[in-house]
Amino acid sequence: MTLKIGDVAPNFTAETTDGRINFHDWIGNSWCVLFSHPKDFTPVCTTELGYMARIKPEFTGRKRR
């Protein structure tokens, strides 16, 4: 399956740092950034994930439409 910007991602459940989530329930009517990365967490992937973690307050503070 190939996803493009603006596509609806398939639903899934996952263990996260916020606990177990059902993706579609968790995102609700909001936007999210969904990363796809290799299983081995290459340095580039960890840099991108770290950056997004640092700017999380920017997303948290935005209003839902």
N, CA, C and O atoms as a Maestro MAE file, in Angstrom:
{
 s_m_m2io_version
 :::
 2.0.0
}

f_m_ct {
 s_m_title
 :::
 protein
 m_atom[260] {
  # First column is atom index #
  i_m_mmod_type
  r_m_x_coord
  r_m_y_coord
  r_m_z_coord
  i_m_residue_number
  s_m_chain_name
  s_m_pdb_residue_name
  s_m_pdb_atom_name
  i_m_atomic_number
  :::
  1 25 0.841 -1.174 0.000 1 A "MET " " N  " 7
  2 3 0.000 0.000 0.000 1 A "MET " " CA " 6
  3 2 0.888 1.239 0.000 1 A "MET " " C  " 6
  4 15 1.873 1.304 0.735 1 A "MET " " O  " 8
  5 25 0.542 2.208 -0.814 2 A "THR " " N  " 7
  6 3 1.258 3.462 -0.863 2 A "THR " " CA " 6
  7 2 0.341 4.579 -0.406 2 A "THR " " C  " 6
  8 15 -0.774 4.722 -0.906 2 A "THR " " O  " 8
  9 25 0.815 5.371 0.547 3 A "LEU " " N  " 7
  10 3 0.060 6.538 1.004 3 A "LEU " " CA " 6
  11 2 0.684 7.794 0.435 3 A "LEU " " C  " 6
  12 15 1.904 7.887 0.295 3 A "LEU " " O  " 8
  13 25 -0.158 8.759 0.108 4 A "LYS " " N  " 7
  14 3 0.305 10.051 -0.379 4 A "LYS " " CA " 6
  15 2 -0.193 11.129 0.572 4 A "LYS " " C  " 6
  16 15 -1.122 10.895 1.345 4 A "LYS " " O  " 8
  17 25 0.411 12.296 0.522 5 A "ILE " " N  " 7
  18 3 -0.028 13.403 1.366 5 A "ILE " " CA " 6
  19 2 -1.511 13.640 1.132 5 A "ILE " " C  " 6
  20 15 -1.966 13.746 -0.007 5 A "ILE " " O  " 8
  21 25 -2.253 13.723 2.221 6 A "GLY " " N  " 7
  22 3 -3.691 13.953 2.139 6 A "GLY " " CA " 6
  23 2 -4.527 12.689 2.158 6 A "GLY " " C  " 6
  24 15 -5.744 12.769 2.325 6 A "GLY " " O  " 8
  25 25 -3.911 11.514 1.991 7 A "ASP " " N  " 7
  26 3 -4.641 10.252 2.066 7 A "ASP " " CA " 6
  27 2 -5.055 9.963 3.502 7 A "ASP " " C  " 6
  28 15 -4.409 10.420 4.445 7 A "ASP " " O  " 8
  29 25 -6.119 9.215 3.664 8 A "VAL " " N  " 7
  30 3 -6.512 8.734 4.989 8 A "VAL " " CA " 6
  31 2 -5.711 7.470 5.269 8 A "VAL " " C  " 6
  32 15 -5.766 6.506 4.506 8 A "VAL " " O  " 8
  33 25 -4.972 7.482 6.361 9 A "ALA " " N  " 7
  34 3 -4.162 6.315 6.734 9 A "ALA " " CA " 6
  35 2 -5.078 5.205 7.236 9 A "ALA " " C  " 6
  36 15 -6.126 5.486 7.817 9 A "ALA " " O  " 8
  37 25 -4.700 3.953 7.020 10 A "PRO " " N  " 7
  38 3 -5.507 2.854 7.541 10 A "PRO " " CA " 6
  39 2 -5.479 2.863 9.070 10 A "PRO " " C  " 6
  40 15 -4.515 3.331 9.677 10 A "PRO " " O  " 8
  41 25 -6.520 2.355 9.672 11 A "ASN " " N  " 7
  42 3 -6.590 2.284 11.126 11 A "ASN " " CA " 6
  43 2 -5.681 1.174 11.639 11 A "ASN " " C  " 6
  44 15 -5.482 0.164 10.964 11 A "ASN " " O  " 8
  45 25 -5.131 1.365 12.833 12 A "PHE " " N  " 7
  46 3 -4.299 0.352 13.472 12 A "PHE " " CA " 6
  47 2 -4.258 0.625 14.962 12 A "PHE " " C  " 6
  48 15 -4.592 1.721 15.412 12 A "PHE " " O  " 8
  49 25 -3.846 -0.376 15.724 13 A "THR " " N  " 7
  50 3 -3.594 -0.179 17.149 13 A "THR " " CA " 6
  51 2 -2.087 -0.272 17.361 13 A "THR " " C  " 6
  52 15 -1.383 -0.978 16.639 13 A "THR " " O  " 8
  53 25 -1.607 0.460 18.372 14 A "ALA " " N  " 7
  54 3 -0.164 0.477 18.620 14 A "ALA " " CA " 6
  55 2 0.105 0.772 20.089 14 A "ALA " " C  " 6
  56 15 -0.650 1.485 20.749 14 A "ALA " " O  " 8
  57 25 1.203 0.204 20.581 15 A "GLU " " N  " 7
  58 3 1.711 0.553 21.908 15 A "GLU " " CA " 6
  59 2 2.568 1.792 21.733 15 A "GLU " " C  " 6
  60 15 3.512 1.780 20.943 15 A "GLU " " O  " 8
  61 25 2.259 2.861 22.454 16 A "THR " " N  " 7
  62 3 2.981 4.123 22.308 16 A "THR " " CA " 6
  63 2 3.446 4.616 23.672 16 A "THR " " C  " 6
  64 15 3.146 4.006 24.699 16 A "THR " " O  " 8
  65 25 4.173 5.713 23.675 17 A "THR " " N  " 7
  66 3 4.579 6.316 24.944 17 A "THR " " CA " 6
  67 2 3.382 6.878 25.696 17 A "THR " " C  " 6
  68 15 3.485 7.167 26.888 17 A "THR " " O  " 8
  69 25 2.250 7.037 25.021 18 A "ASP " " N  " 7
  70 3 1.009 7.470 25.664 18 A "ASP " " CA " 6
  71 2 0.091 6.292 25.967 18 A "ASP " " C  " 6
  72 15 -1.074 6.494 26.308 18 A "ASP " " O  " 8
  73 25 0.594 5.065 25.849 19 A "GLY " " N  " 7
  74 3 -0.222 3.869 26.078 19 A "GLY " " CA " 6
  75 2 -0.725 3.302 24.761 19 A "GLY " " C  " 6
  76 15 -0.340 3.754 23.683 19 A "GLY " " O  " 8
  77 25 -1.600 2.293 24.871 20 A "ARG " " N  " 7
  78 3 -2.146 1.641 23.680 20 A "ARG " " CA " 6
  79 2 -3.172 2.573 23.032 20 A "ARG " " C  " 6
  80 15 -4.063 3.087 23.708 20 A "ARG " " O  " 8
  81 25 -3.045 2.787 21.723 21 A "ILE " " N  " 7
  82 3 -3.988 3.641 21.009 21 A "ILE " " CA " 6
  83 2 -4.611 2.908 19.838 21 A "ILE " " C  " 6
  84 15 -4.011 1.996 19.270 21 A "ILE " " O  " 8
  85 25 -5.804 3.307 19.486 22 A "ASN " " N  " 7
  86 3 -6.450 2.967 18.223 22 A "ASN " " CA " 6
  87 2 -6.283 4.227 17.389 22 A "ASN " " C  " 6
  88 15 -6.813 5.275 17.759 22 A "ASN " " O  " 8
  89 25 -5.574 4.159 16.294 23 A "PHE " " N  " 7
  90 3 -5.161 5.347 15.561 23 A "PHE " " CA " 6
  91 2 -6.307 6.275 15.218 23 A "PHE " " C  " 6
  92 15 -6.229 7.467 15.512 23 A "PHE " " O  " 8
  93 25 -7.365 5.774 14.610 24 A "HIS " " N  " 7
  94 3 -8.466 6.649 14.199 24 A "HIS " " CA " 6
  95 2 -9.164 7.271 15.398 24 A "HIS " " C  " 6
  96 15 -9.588 8.425 15.321 24 A "HIS " " O  " 8
  97 25 -9.298 6.545 16.504 25 A "ASP " " N  " 7
  98 3 -9.881 7.138 17.712 25 A "ASP " " CA " 6
  99 2 -8.945 8.195 18.292 25 A "ASP " " C  " 6
  100 15 -9.391 9.258 18.723 25 A "ASP " " O  " 8
  101 25 -7.650 7.899 18.302 26 A "TRP " " N  " 7
  102 3 -6.660 8.796 18.889 26 A "TRP " " CA " 6
  103 2 -6.580 10.118 18.126 26 A "TRP " " C  " 6
  104 15 -6.515 11.186 18.734 26 A "TRP " " O  " 8
  105 25 -6.584 10.045 16.795 27 A "ILE " " N  " 7
  106 3 -6.461 11.272 16.011 27 A "ILE " " CA " 6
  107 2 -7.763 12.060 15.973 27 A "ILE " " C  " 6
  108 15 -7.741 13.284 15.848 27 A "ILE " " O  " 8
  109 25 -8.888 11.375 16.080 28 A "GLY " " N  " 7
  110 3 -10.173 12.076 16.069 28 A "GLY " " CA " 6
  111 2 -10.346 12.897 14.808 28 A "GLY " " C  " 6
  112 15 -10.211 12.384 13.697 28 A "GLY " " O  " 8
  113 25 -10.647 14.182 14.986 29 A "ASN " " N  " 7
  114 3 -10.873 15.078 13.858 29 A "ASN " " CA " 6
  115 2 -9.690 16.031 13.698 29 A "ASN " " C  " 6
  116 15 -9.864 17.177 13.283 29 A "ASN " " O  " 8
  117 25 -8.490 15.558 14.025 30 A "SER " " N  " 7
  118 3 -7.293 16.392 13.994 30 A "SER " " CA " 6
  119 2 -6.340 15.948 12.893 30 A "SER " " C  " 6
  120 15 -6.584 14.963 12.195 30 A "SER " " O  " 8
  121 25 -5.267 16.685 12.755 31 A "TRP " " N  " 7
  122 3 -4.172 16.345 11.860 31 A "TRP " " CA " 6
  123 2 -3.101 15.627 12.664 31 A "TRP " " C  " 6
  124 15 -3.046 15.752 13.887 31 A "TRP " " O  " 8
  125 25 -2.261 14.886 11.983 32 A "CYS " " N  " 7
  126 3 -1.101 14.294 12.636 32 A "CYS " " CA " 6
  127 2 0.004 14.127 11.601 32 A "CYS " " C  " 6
  128 15 -0.228 14.204 10.394 32 A "CYS " " O  " 8
  129 25 1.191 13.900 12.101 33 A "VAL " " N  " 7
  130 3 2.324 13.583 11.238 33 A "VAL " " CA " 6
  131 2 2.630 12.119 11.478 33 A "VAL " " C  " 6
  132 15 2.927 11.721 12.604 33 A "VAL " " O  " 8
  133 25 2.562 11.320 10.435 34 A "LEU " " N  " 7
  134 3 2.777 9.886 10.543 34 A "LEU " " CA " 6
  135 2 4.093 9.562 9.857 34 A "LEU " " C  " 6
  136 15 4.223 9.729 8.644 34 A "LEU " " O  " 8
  137 25 5.067 9.102 10.627 35 A "PHE " " N  " 7
  138 3 6.384 8.776 10.085 35 A "PHE " " CA " 6
  139 2 6.444 7.307 9.702 35 A "PHE " " C  " 6
  140 15 5.884 6.448 10.383 35 A "PHE " " O  " 8
  141 25 7.117 7.039 8.624 36 A "SER " " N  " 7
  142 3 7.447 5.675 8.236 36 A "SER " " CA " 6
  143 2 8.967 5.599 8.213 36 A "SER " " C  " 6
  144 15 9.626 6.436 7.595 36 A "SER " " O  " 8
  145 25 9.514 4.614 8.874 37 A "HIS " " N  " 7
  146 3 10.971 4.525 8.952 37 A "HIS " " CA " 6
  147 2 11.400 3.068 8.994 37 A "HIS " " C  " 6
  148 15 10.599 2.186 9.302 37 A "HIS " " O  " 8
  149 25 12.668 2.820 8.683 38 A "PRO " " N  " 7
  150 3 13.162 1.449 8.729 38 A "PRO " " CA " 6
  151 2 13.158 0.908 10.154 38 A "PRO " " C  " 6
  152 15 13.198 1.665 11.124 38 A "PRO " " O  " 8
  153 25 13.111 -0.369 10.254 39 A "LYS " " N  " 7
  154 3 13.054 -1.042 11.550 39 A "LYS " " CA " 6
  155 2 14.259 -0.732 12.434 39 A "LYS " " C  " 6
  156 15 14.149 -0.778 13.660 39 A "LYS " " O  " 8
  157 25 15.394 -0.420 11.841 40 A "ASP " " N  " 7
  158 3 16.623 -0.253 12.630 40 A "ASP " " CA " 6
  159 2 16.852 1.162 13.172 40 A "ASP " " C  " 6
  160 15 17.905 1.425 13.754 40 A "ASP " " O  " 8
  161 25 15.889 2.079 12.995 41 A "PHE " " N  " 7
  162 3 16.006 3.450 13.502 41 A "PHE " " CA " 6
  163 2 17.338 4.082 13.105 41 A "PHE " " C  " 6
  164 15 18.194 4.326 13.955 41 A "PHE " " O  " 8
  165 25 17.500 4.337 11.847 42 A "THR " " N  " 7
  166 3 18.728 4.956 11.364 42 A "THR " " CA " 6
  167 2 18.892 6.350 11.976 42 A "THR " " C  " 6
  168 15 17.911 6.924 12.448 42 A "THR " " O  " 8
  169 25 20.106 6.907 11.980 43 A "PRO " " N  " 7
  170 3 20.314 8.240 12.565 43 A "PRO " " CA " 6
  171 2 19.405 9.322 11.986 43 A "PRO " " C  " 6
  172 15 18.964 10.209 12.717 43 A "PRO " " O  " 8
  173 25 19.122 9.264 10.698 44 A "VAL " " N  " 7
  174 3 18.243 10.269 10.106 44 A "VAL " " CA " 6
  175 2 16.848 10.170 10.715 44 A "VAL " " C  " 6
  176 15 16.244 11.190 11.046 44 A "VAL " " O  " 8
  177 25 16.341 8.973 10.861 45 A "CYS " " N  " 7
  178 3 15.003 8.791 11.428 45 A "CYS " " CA " 6
  179 2 14.942 9.305 12.863 45 A "CYS " " C  " 6
  180 15 13.984 9.983 13.235 45 A "CYS " " O  " 8
  181 25 15.937 8.996 13.662 46 A "THR " " N  " 7
  182 3 15.898 9.435 15.052 46 A "THR " " CA " 6
  183 2 16.008 10.958 15.136 46 A "THR " " C  " 6
  184 15 15.435 11.562 16.043 46 A "THR " " O  " 8
  185 25 16.720 11.581 14.223 47 A "THR " " N  " 7
  186 3 16.809 13.041 14.188 47 A "THR " " CA " 6
  187 2 15.441 13.638 13.876 47 A "THR " " C  " 6
  188 15 15.019 14.594 14.527 47 A "THR " " O  " 8
  189 25 14.747 13.086 12.889 48 A "GLU " " N  " 7
  190 3 13.417 13.585 12.526 48 A "GLU " " CA " 6
  191 2 12.437 13.395 13.674 48 A "GLU " " C  " 6
  192 15 11.675 14.307 13.992 48 A "GLU " " O  " 8
  193 25 12.447 12.230 14.296 49 A "LEU " " N  " 7
  194 3 11.536 11.978 15.408 49 A "LEU " " CA " 6
  195 2 11.848 12.886 16.594 49 A "LEU " " C  " 6
  196 15 10.934 13.389 17.247 49 A "LEU " " O  " 8
  197 25 13.118 13.095 16.871 50 A "GLY " " N  " 7
  198 3 13.514 13.988 17.957 50 A "GLY " " CA " 6
  199 2 13.065 15.415 17.709 50 A "GLY " " C  " 6
  200 15 12.602 16.092 18.627 50 A "GLY " " O  " 8
  201 25 13.199 15.875 16.480 51 A "TYR " " N  " 7
  202 3 12.764 17.223 16.130 51 A "TYR " " CA " 6
  203 2 11.261 17.365 16.345 51 A "TYR " " C  " 6
  204 15 10.811 18.344 16.941 51 A "TYR " " O  " 8
  205 25 10.493 16.409 15.873 52 A "MET " " N  " 7
  206 3 9.040 16.480 16.027 52 A "MET " " CA " 6
  207 2 8.638 16.434 17.500 52 A "MET " " C  " 6
  208 15 7.678 17.093 17.897 52 A "MET " " O  " 8
  209 25 9.353 15.671 18.306 53 A "ALA " " N  " 7
  210 3 9.068 15.632 19.742 53 A "ALA " " CA " 6
  211 2 9.307 17.004 20.363 53 A "ALA " " C  " 6
  212 15 8.554 17.424 21.241 53 A "ALA " " O  " 8
  213 25 10.340 17.701 19.920 54 A "ARG " " N  " 7
  214 3 10.636 19.028 20.471 54 A "ARG " " CA " 6
  215 2 9.577 20.063 20.102 54 A "ARG " " C  " 6
  216 15 9.326 20.984 20.878 54 A "ARG " " O  " 8
  217 25 8.948 19.930 18.924 55 A "ILE " " N  " 7
  218 3 7.949 20.927 18.531 55 A "ILE " " CA " 6
  219 2 6.511 20.476 18.837 55 A "ILE " " C  " 6
  220 15 5.554 21.105 18.385 55 A "ILE " " O  " 8
  221 25 6.366 19.398 19.596 56 A "LYS " " N  " 7
  222 3 5.033 18.920 19.963 56 A "LYS " " CA " 6
  223 2 4.157 20.014 20.565 56 A "LYS " " C  " 6
  224 15 2.970 20.070 20.245 56 A "LYS " " O  " 8
  225 25 4.690 20.890 21.428 57 A "PRO " " N  " 7
  226 3 3.839 21.962 21.968 57 A "PRO " " CA " 6
  227 2 3.200 22.837 20.881 57 A "PRO " " C  " 6
  228 15 2.107 23.368 21.081 57 A "PRO " " O  " 8
  229 25 3.864 22.988 19.747 58 A "GLU " " N  " 7
  230 3 3.275 23.747 18.641 58 A "GLU " " CA " 6
  231 2 1.982 23.102 18.153 58 A "GLU " " C  " 6
  232 15 1.013 23.793 17.838 58 A "GLU " " O  " 8
  233 25 1.975 21.790 18.095 59 A "PHE " " N  " 7
  234 3 0.785 21.074 17.631 59 A "PHE " " CA " 6
  235 2 -0.270 21.004 18.736 59 A "PHE " " C  " 6
  236 15 -1.465 21.140 18.471 59 A "PHE " " O  " 8
  237 25 0.173 20.794 19.960 60 A "THR " " N  " 7
  238 3 -0.752 20.692 21.092 60 A "THR " " CA " 6
  239 2 -1.560 21.978 21.249 60 A "THR " " C  " 6
  240 15 -2.745 21.933 21.576 60 A "THR " " O  " 8
  241 25 -0.919 23.121 21.017 61 A "GLY " " N  " 7
  242 3 -1.577 24.398 21.204 61 A "GLY " " CA " 6
  243 2 -2.521 24.813 20.092 61 A "GLY " " C  " 6
  244 15 -3.242 25.798 20.247 61 A "GLY " " O  " 8
  245 25 -2.543 24.103 18.988 62 A "ARG " " N  " 7
  246 3 -3.407 24.487 17.877 62 A "ARG " " CA " 6
  247 2 -4.825 23.997 18.086 62 A "ARG " " C  " 6
  248 15 -5.050 22.922 18.641 62 A "ARG " " O  " 8
  249 25 -5.763 24.785 17.644 63 A "LYS " " N  " 7
  250 3 -7.178 24.430 17.786 63 A "LYS " " CA " 6
  251 2 -7.575 23.417 16.721 63 A "LYS " " C  " 6
  252 15 -7.056 23.427 15.604 63 A "LYS " " O  " 8
  253 25 -8.497 22.550 17.087 64 A "ARG " " N  " 7
  254 3 -9.047 21.604 16.110 64 A "ARG " " CA " 6
  255 2 -10.112 22.310 15.295 64 A "ARG " " C  " 6
  256 15 -10.791 23.208 15.792 64 A "ARG " " O  " 8
  257 25 -10.255 21.913 14.067 65 A "ARG " " N  " 7
  258 3 -11.306 22.499 13.212 65 A "ARG " " CA " 6
  259 2 -12.508 21.613 13.190 65 A "ARG " " C  " 6
  260 15 -13.497 21.931 12.529 65 A "ARG " " O  " 8
  :::
 }
 m_bond[259] {
  # First column is bond index #
  i_m_from
  i_m_to
  i_m_order
  :::
  1 1 2 1
  2 2 3 1
  3 3 4 2
  4 3 5 1
  5 5 6 1
  6 6 7 1
  7 7 8 2
  8 7 9 1
  9 9 10 1
  10 10 11 1
  11 11 12 2
  12 11 13 1
  13 13 14 1
  14 14 15 1
  15 15 16 2
  16 15 17 1
  17 17 18 1
  18 18 19 1
  19 19 20 2
  20 19 21 1
  21 21 22 1
  22 22 23 1
  23 23 24 2
  24 23 25 1
  25 25 26 1
  26 26 27 1
  27 27 28 2
  28 27 29 1
  29 29 30 1
  30 30 31 1
  31 31 32 2
  32 31 33 1
  33 33 34 1
  34 34 35 1
  35 35 36 2
  36 35 37 1
  37 37 38 1
  38 38 39 1
  39 39 40 2
  40 39 41 1
  41 41 42 1
  42 42 43 1
  43 43 44 2
  44 43 45 1
  45 45 46 1
  46 46 47 1
  47 47 48 2
  48 47 49 1
  49 49 50 1
  50 50 51 1
  51 51 52 2
  52 51 53 1
  53 53 54 1
  54 54 55 1
  55 55 56 2
  56 55 57 1
  57 57 58 1
  58 58 59 1
  59 59 60 2
  60 59 61 1
  61 61 62 1
  62 62 63 1
  63 63 64 2
  64 63 65 1
  65 65 66 1
  66 66 67 1
  67 67 68 2
  68 67 69 1
  69 69 70 1
  70 70 71 1
  71 71 72 2
  72 71 73 1
  73 73 74 1
  74 74 75 1
  75 75 76 2
  76 75 77 1
  77 77 78 1
  78 78 79 1
  79 79 80 2
  80 79 81 1
  81 81 82 1
  82 82 83 1
  83 83 84 2
  84 83 85 1
  85 85 86 1
  86 86 87 1
  87 87 88 2
  88 87 89 1
  89 89 90 1
  90 90 91 1
  91 91 92 2
  92 91 93 1
  93 93 94 1
  94 94 95 1
  95 95 96 2
  96 95 97 1
  97 97 98 1
  98 98 99 1
  99 99 100 2
  100 99 101 1
  101 101 102 1
  102 102 103 1
  103 103 104 2
  104 103 105 1
  105 105 106 1
  106 106 107 1
  107 107 108 2
  108 107 109 1
  109 109 110 1
  110 110 111 1
  111 111 112 2
  112 111 113 1
  113 113 114 1
  114 114 115 1
  115 115 116 2
  116 115 117 1
  117 117 118 1
  118 118 119 1
  119 119 120 2
  120 119 121 1
  121 121 122 1
  122 122 123 1
  123 123 124 2
  124 123 125 1
  125 125 126 1
  126 126 127 1
  127 127 128 2
  128 127 129 1
  129 129 130 1
  130 130 131 1
  131 131 132 2
  132 131 133 1
  133 133 134 1
  134 134 135 1
  135 135 136 2
  136 135 137 1
  137 137 138 1
  138 138 139 1
  139 139 140 2
  140 139 141 1
  141 141 142 1
  142 142 143 1
  143 143 144 2
  144 143 145 1
  145 145 146 1
  146 146 147 1
  147 147 148 2
  148 147 149 1
  149 149 150 1
  150 150 151 1
  151 151 152 2
  152 151 153 1
  153 153 154 1
  154 154 155 1
  155 155 156 2
  156 155 157 1
  157 157 158 1
  158 158 159 1
  159 159 160 2
  160 159 161 1
  161 161 162 1
  162 162 163 1
  163 163 164 2
  164 163 165 1
  165 165 166 1
  166 166 167 1
  167 167 168 2
  168 167 169 1
  169 169 170 1
  170 170 171 1
  171 171 172 2
  172 171 173 1
  173 173 174 1
  174 174 175 1
  175 175 176 2
  176 175 177 1
  177 177 178 1
  178 178 179 1
  179 179 180 2
  180 179 181 1
  181 181 182 1
  182 182 183 1
  183 183 184 2
  184 183 185 1
  185 185 186 1
  186 186 187 1
  187 187 188 2
  188 187 189 1
  189 189 190 1
  190 190 191 1
  191 191 192 2
  192 191 193 1
  193 193 194 1
  194 194 195 1
  195 195 196 2
  196 195 197 1
  197 197 198 1
  198 198 199 1
  199 199 200 2
  200 199 201 1
  201 201 202 1
  202 202 203 1
  203 203 204 2
  204 203 205 1
  205 205 206 1
  206 206 207 1
  207 207 208 2
  208 207 209 1
  209 209 210 1
  210 210 211 1
  211 211 212 2
  212 211 213 1
  213 213 214 1
  214 214 215 1
  215 215 216 2
  216 215 217 1
  217 217 218 1
  218 218 219 1
  219 219 220 2
  220 219 221 1
  221 221 222 1
  222 222 223 1
  223 223 224 2
  224 223 225 1
  225 225 226 1
  226 226 227 1
  227 227 228 2
  228 227 229 1
  229 229 230 1
  230 230 231 1
  231 231 232 2
  232 231 233 1
  233 233 234 1
  234 234 235 1
  235 235 236 2
  236 235 237 1
  237 237 238 1
  238 238 239 1
  239 239 240 2
  240 239 241 1
  241 241 242 1
  242 242 243 1
  243 243 244 2
  244 243 245 1
  245 245 246 1
  246 246 247 1
  247 247 248 2
  248 247 249 1
  249 249 250 1
  250 250 251 1
  251 251 252 2
  252 251 253 1
  253 253 254 1
  254 254 255 1
  255 255 256 2
  256 255 257 1
  257 257 258 1
  258 258 259 1
  259 259 260 2
  :::
 }
}
